Amino acid sequence: MSDSTQAQKQIVLLLVVIAVLAAAIVAVLVVQRSGNSVPEPVATEPTAPAGMPPASSQSPATEFDPSVAPVVPAGQTPEQYVNAYYDLCSKGEYESAYPMLPVATQQYYQSAEGFASTLASYQISGYEVAPQVENGDECTVVGTQEAQGMTFPYTWVFAKGEDGSWLVKARQSGAAQ
């Protein structure tokens, strides 16, 4: 190999190294100018595809307050309550179904109108409610909503109030019985 060929290869290699270093310097300057070395992730509510419940349509993790919880009407079981809720939803009577939700879930939807708008888009075609399972002062009922060819199970949790009535404590995505 001739000296001039060797020198040309070294020059090309040197230019590549300089270009890589220049790119690295530019990247560092851009990051420093943005004020963060690593961008912070933005907390956003995931958007569900049409017909699918949003990921956090369950009761958010908030402290249960029996004094404001919806009460299962006298003479009605938690299982009947959940059936009544799904019956109202399947008929499009969302404004009547909304106050039946746990308080935390109502807060998630922010209003009966927000709840109605969300559920109307699901196009609910049916539902099924499993028998309630009691465990002392708590009771769970799994209700499965059918929409757009998919099923979405929710576990409803009820707690016994001081007067013996059932209170709506939570609603969680999935069947947790």
C-alpha positions as CSV (number, residue, x, y, z in Angstrom):
1,M,0.0,0.0,0.0
2,S,1.4,3.4,-0.9
3,D,2.0,6.2,1.5
4,S,-0.5,8.4,-0.2
5,T,-3.3,5.7,0.0
6,Q,-2.4,5.2,3.7
7,A,-2.6,8.9,4.3
8,Q,-6.0,9.2,2.5
9,K,-7.4,6.4,4.7
10,Q,-6.2,8.1,7.8
11,I,-7.7,11.5,6.7
12,V,-11.1,9.8,6.0
13,L,-11.0,8.1,9.4
14,L,-10.1,11.4,11.1
15,L,-13.0,13.1,9.3
16,V,-15.5,10.4,10.4
17,V,-14.3,10.7,14.0
18,I,-14.6,14.6,13.8
19,A,-18.2,14.2,12.4
20,V,-19.2,11.8,15.2
21,L,-17.8,14.1,17.8
22,A,-19.5,17.2,16.3
23,A,-22.8,15.3,16.3
24,A,-22.3,14.4,19.9
25,I,-21.6,18.0,20.8
26,V,-24.7,19.2,19.0
27,A,-26.8,16.6,20.8
28,V,-25.5,17.7,24.2
29,L,-26.2,21.3,23.4
30,V,-29.7,20.6,22.3
31,V,-30.4,18.6,25.5
32,Q,-28.9,21.3,27.7
33,R,-30.9,24.0,25.9
34,S,-34.1,22.0,26.6
35,G,-33.3,22.2,30.3
36,N,-33.5,18.5,30.9
37,S,-30.9,15.8,30.3
38,V,-33.7,13.3,29.9
39,P,-37.2,14.3,29.1
40,E,-39.7,13.5,31.8
41,P,-42.6,11.2,30.9
42,V,-45.9,13.0,30.6
43,A,-48.7,11.4,32.7
44,T,-51.6,11.0,30.4
45,E,-54.8,9.0,30.5
46,P,-54.5,6.2,28.0
47,T,-57.1,6.5,25.2
48,A,-59.0,3.3,24.6
49,P,-59.9,2.2,21.1
50,A,-63.6,2.7,20.2
51,G,-65.8,0.4,22.2
52,M,-63.2,-0.5,24.8
53,P,-63.5,0.9,28.4
54,P,-60.7,3.3,29.3
55,A,-57.9,1.6,31.4
56,S,-58.9,3.5,34.5
57,S,-62.6,3.1,34.3
58,Q,-62.3,1.3,37.5
59,S,-62.6,3.0,40.8
60,P,-59.4,4.9,41.4
61,A,-57.5,4.1,44.5
62,T,-59.1,6.5,46.9
63,E,-60.2,6.1,50.5
64,F,-63.6,4.6,50.9
65,D,-66.0,6.9,52.7
66,P,-69.2,5.1,53.8
67,S,-70.9,8.4,54.5
68,V,-71.1,9.3,50.8
69,A,-71.2,5.8,49.2
70,P,-74.2,4.8,47.1
71,V,-76.5,2.5,49.1
72,V,-78.1,-0.7,47.7
73,P,-81.9,-0.1,48.1
74,A,-83.6,-2.0,50.9
75,G,-84.9,-5.3,49.7
76,Q,-82.3,-5.5,46.9
77,T,-79.2,-7.6,46.9
78,P,-75.8,-6.4,45.6
79,E,-76.3,-8.9,42.7
80,Q,-79.7,-7.3,41.9
81,Y,-78.1,-3.9,42.1
82,V,-75.4,-4.7,39.6
83,N,-78.1,-6.3,37.3
84,A,-80.1,-3.1,37.6
85,Y,-77.0,-1.0,36.7
86,Y,-76.3,-3.0,33.6
87,D,-79.9,-3.1,32.6
88,L,-80.0,0.8,32.7
89,C,-76.7,0.9,30.7
90,S,-78.0,-1.5,28.0
91,K,-81.1,0.6,27.6
92,G,-79.0,3.8,27.3
93,E,-80.3,5.2,30.6
94,Y,-76.9,6.4,31.6
95,E,-78.0,9.4,33.7
96,S,-79.9,6.9,36.0
97,A,-76.9,4.4,36.1
98,Y,-74.3,7.0,36.9
99,P,-75.2,7.6,40.6
100,M,-75.1,3.8,41.1
101,L,-71.3,3.8,40.5
102,P,-68.8,4.0,43.4
103,V,-68.0,7.6,44.3
104,A,-64.4,7.3,43.0
105,T,-65.7,6.1,39.6
106,Q,-68.1,8.9,39.4
107,Q,-65.3,11.3,40.1
108,Y,-63.3,9.7,37.3
109,Y,-66.1,10.4,34.8
110,Q,-66.6,13.9,36.4
111,S,-70.3,14.1,35.5
112,A,-73.3,12.1,34.4
113,E,-72.9,13.7,31.0
114,G,-69.3,12.5,30.7
115,F,-70.3,9.0,31.8
116,A,-73.2,9.0,29.2
117,S,-70.9,10.2,26.4
118,T,-68.3,7.5,27.2
119,L,-70.8,4.6,27.5
120,A,-72.8,5.6,24.5
121,S,-69.6,5.1,22.4
122,Y,-69.2,1.5,23.7
123,Q,-72.4,0.3,22.0
124,I,-73.2,-2.1,24.8
125,S,-74.9,-5.2,23.3
126,G,-75.5,-7.3,26.5
127,Y,-74.3,-8.1,29.9
128,E,-74.1,-11.0,32.4
129,V,-73.9,-10.9,36.2
130,A,-72.5,-13.7,38.2
131,P,-74.0,-14.7,41.6
132,Q,-72.7,-12.6,44.5
133,V,-70.0,-13.9,46.8
134,E,-70.3,-12.8,50.4
135,N,-67.3,-12.8,52.8
136,G,-68.3,-11.4,56.2
137,D,-68.9,-7.6,55.8
138,E,-67.9,-7.6,52.1
139,C,-69.6,-8.9,49.0
140,T,-68.3,-9.1,45.4
141,V,-70.3,-9.3,42.2
142,V,-68.7,-9.8,38.8
143,G,-70.6,-8.2,36.0
144,T,-69.5,-8.6,32.4
145,Q,-70.4,-6.0,29.8
146,E,-70.5,-7.0,26.1
147,A,-69.6,-4.4,23.5
148,Q,-68.5,-4.6,19.9
149,G,-67.9,-8.3,20.1
150,M,-65.7,-8.1,23.2
151,T,-66.4,-8.7,26.9
152,F,-65.3,-6.5,29.8
153,P,-65.6,-8.0,33.3
154,Y,-65.8,-5.7,36.3
155,T,-65.7,-6.8,40.0
156,W,-68.1,-4.7,42.1
157,V,-67.2,-4.6,45.8
158,F,-69.8,-3.9,48.5
159,A,-69.3,-3.2,52.2
160,K,-71.9,-3.6,54.9
161,G,-72.8,-0.3,56.5
162,E,-73.4,0.2,60.2
163,D,-77.1,-0.2,59.7
164,G,-76.6,-3.5,57.8
165,S,-77.3,-2.1,54.3
166,W,-74.9,-2.8,51.5
167,L,-72.7,0.2,50.3
168,V,-71.0,0.4,46.9
169,K,-67.4,0.4,47.8
170,A,-65.5,-0.1,44.4
171,R,-65.7,-1.3,40.9
172,Q,-62.5,-2.8,39.4
173,S,-61.7,-4.0,35.9
174,G,-61.4,-7.8,35.7
175,A,-63.0,-10.7,37.5
176,A,-61.5,-10.9,41.0
177,Q,-63.9,-13.3,42.7
